[in-house]
Amino acid sequence: MDLILTVEAQSCKPSGKLKGRKPPKDKCNRNNDSECCEAGKFYNVYKCSPKVTSHTKAVLTLNSFERGKDGGGPSECDGNYHSDDTPIVALSTGWYKNNKRCFKKIKIHGNGKSVTATFVDECDSTQGCDQDHDYQPPCNNNIVDGSSAVWKALGVPHSDWGEMDIHWTDA
């Protein structure tokens, strides 16, 4: 039994599906090229993320942590909104670890540069398509959702902001 659990944790397969609902009119914020849920479309949900190593592969996405922007509700770590001018991130549910990473720092490597960012929120991989998640689908299991300050520190041209392959480690 332990072997099966270990294999599942390493491969991190979807734990289910979430059926999308059409957002109410003008309720899905499309800032930062955010995707809105589609009615009837099924989205994978994950309770796990790939194992954290000294070279954890991930996808950096762009997120706002400010009130009224595309990030949805306040930070899971402290219930507050945060300035996008600060290098902060949200991590997929499996890496979030029920608040155990809150306010810890990670080092992100991408575009030939690196930046240290503070973890303040969860990029929910288990739920979505509702008001709490700004009517966006659940996050994939390998997401580092970064503020604009993270993208700037990595020297990524603004026209290329959105998604980028990176690797990260605990700082």
C-alpha positions as CSV (number, residue, x, y, z in Angstrom):
1,M,0.0,0.0,0.0
2,D,2.8,2.5,0.8
3,L,4.4,1.9,-2.5
4,I,1.2,2.8,-4.4
5,L,0.8,6.0,-2.4
6,T,4.4,6.9,-3.0
7,V,4.0,6.4,-6.8
8,E,0.9,8.5,-6.8
9,A,2.5,11.3,-4.9
10,Q,5.5,11.4,-7.3
11,S,3.4,11.3,-10.4
12,C,0.7,13.6,-9.0
13,K,-2.2,12.6,-11.1
14,P,-5.5,14.6,-11.2
15,S,-7.7,13.8,-8.1
16,G,-10.9,14.6,-10.0
17,K,-12.7,16.9,-12.3
18,L,-14.6,20.1,-11.8
19,K,-17.4,21.0,-14.2
20,G,-17.2,24.7,-15.3
21,R,-20.0,27.1,-15.0
22,K,-20.5,30.2,-17.0
23,P,-19.6,33.3,-14.9
24,P,-22.2,35.9,-14.3
25,K,-22.1,38.8,-16.7
26,D,-19.0,41.0,-16.1
27,K,-17.8,39.0,-13.1
28,C,-14.8,37.2,-14.5
29,N,-11.8,39.6,-14.5
30,R,-9.7,39.0,-17.6
31,N,-6.8,41.2,-16.5
32,N,-3.4,39.6,-17.0
33,D,-4.9,37.4,-19.7
34,S,-6.8,35.4,-17.1
35,E,-8.9,32.5,-18.3
36,C,-12.6,32.4,-17.4
37,C,-14.5,29.1,-16.8
38,E,-16.6,27.7,-19.6
39,A,-20.0,26.2,-19.0
40,G,-19.8,22.4,-19.3
41,K,-16.1,22.2,-19.7
42,F,-14.3,19.8,-17.3
43,Y,-11.2,21.0,-15.5
44,N,-8.7,18.8,-13.7
45,V,-8.3,19.2,-10.0
46,Y,-5.2,18.2,-7.9
47,K,-4.6,17.7,-4.2
48,C,-0.9,17.2,-4.9
49,S,2.0,19.0,-6.7
50,P,5.3,17.6,-8.0
51,K,8.0,17.0,-5.3
52,V,9.9,20.1,-4.2
53,T,13.6,19.7,-5.0
54,S,16.6,22.0,-5.5
55,H,15.4,22.4,-9.1
56,T,11.6,22.2,-9.0
57,K,10.2,22.7,-12.5
58,A,7.1,24.9,-12.7
59,V,5.2,27.3,-14.8
60,L,5.3,31.0,-13.7
61,T,2.0,32.7,-14.3
62,L,1.0,36.4,-13.8
63,N,-1.4,37.2,-10.9
64,S,-2.5,40.4,-9.1
65,F,-2.6,40.3,-5.3
66,E,-4.4,43.7,-5.1
67,R,-8.1,44.2,-4.3
68,G,-10.4,44.2,-7.3
69,K,-7.9,42.7,-9.7
70,D,-7.7,39.2,-11.2
71,G,-6.4,37.4,-8.1
72,G,-9.8,36.9,-6.6
73,G,-10.1,37.2,-2.8
74,P,-7.5,38.2,-0.2
75,S,-4.4,36.1,0.5
76,E,-4.9,32.8,2.2
77,C,-1.9,33.4,4.5
78,D,-3.1,36.5,6.2
79,G,-6.5,37.5,4.8
80,N,-5.0,40.7,3.3
81,Y,-4.4,42.1,-0.2
82,H,-0.8,42.8,-1.2
83,S,1.0,45.2,-3.5
84,D,1.9,43.9,-6.9
85,D,5.1,46.0,-6.6
86,T,6.4,43.4,-4.1
87,P,7.9,40.1,-5.3
88,I,5.2,37.7,-4.0
89,V,3.8,34.4,-5.1
90,A,1.0,32.0,-4.8
91,L,1.8,28.3,-5.1
92,S,-0.4,25.4,-6.3
93,T,-2.3,23.6,-3.6
94,G,0.2,20.7,-3.1
95,W,3.0,23.1,-2.6
96,Y,0.9,25.4,-0.4
97,K,0.7,22.7,2.3
98,N,-2.2,24.2,4.3
99,N,-0.4,27.4,5.2
100,K,2.9,25.7,6.1
101,R,4.8,27.8,3.5
102,C,3.2,31.1,4.5
103,F,5.6,34.0,4.4
104,K,8.5,31.7,3.5
105,K,10.8,32.7,0.7
106,I,11.4,30.9,-2.6
107,K,14.1,31.6,-5.2
108,I,12.7,31.6,-8.8
109,H,15.0,31.1,-11.8
110,G,13.9,32.1,-15.3
111,N,14.9,34.1,-18.3
112,G,18.6,33.8,-17.2
113,K,17.9,35.6,-13.9
114,S,16.6,34.9,-10.4
115,V,14.5,36.6,-7.8
116,T,13.6,35.8,-4.2
117,A,9.8,36.1,-3.6
118,T,7.7,35.7,-0.5
119,F,4.9,33.1,-0.5
120,V,1.6,34.7,0.5
121,D,-1.2,32.8,-1.1
122,E,-2.5,29.5,-2.6
123,C,-3.2,29.0,-6.3
124,D,-6.1,26.7,-5.7
125,S,-5.8,23.4,-7.6
126,T,-8.9,21.9,-6.0
127,Q,-11.6,24.4,-6.7
128,G,-12.5,27.2,-9.1
129,C,-15.2,28.6,-11.4
130,D,-16.8,30.5,-8.5
131,Q,-16.8,34.0,-7.0
132,D,-14.0,33.1,-4.5
133,H,-11.8,32.2,-7.4
134,D,-12.8,35.1,-9.7
135,Y,-14.7,32.6,-11.9
136,Q,-11.3,31.2,-13.1
137,P,-10.6,27.4,-13.5
138,P,-8.5,25.6,-10.8
139,C,-4.8,26.1,-11.1
140,N,-2.6,23.3,-12.5
141,N,-0.5,21.4,-10.0
142,N,2.8,23.1,-11.0
143,I,2.0,26.8,-10.8
144,V,4.0,29.6,-9.3
145,D,1.6,32.6,-9.6
146,G,3.8,35.7,-9.4
147,S,3.2,39.4,-9.0
148,S,4.3,41.8,-11.6
149,A,7.4,42.6,-9.5
150,V,8.5,39.0,-10.0
151,W,8.2,39.3,-13.8
152,K,10.1,42.6,-13.7
153,A,12.9,41.2,-11.6
154,L,13.3,38.3,-14.0
155,G,13.7,40.9,-16.8
156,V,10.9,39.5,-18.9
157,P,9.6,42.0,-21.5
158,H,6.1,43.1,-20.6
159,S,4.8,41.8,-23.9
160,D,5.9,38.3,-22.9
161,W,4.2,38.2,-19.5
162,G,1.7,35.5,-18.9
163,E,3.3,32.0,-18.7
164,M,6.9,31.0,-18.6
165,D,8.7,27.8,-17.7
166,I,10.9,28.3,-14.6
167,H,12.4,26.3,-11.7
168,W,12.4,27.2,-8.1
169,T,13.6,26.2,-4.7
170,D,13.1,27.1,-1.1
171,A,15.3,30.1,-0.3
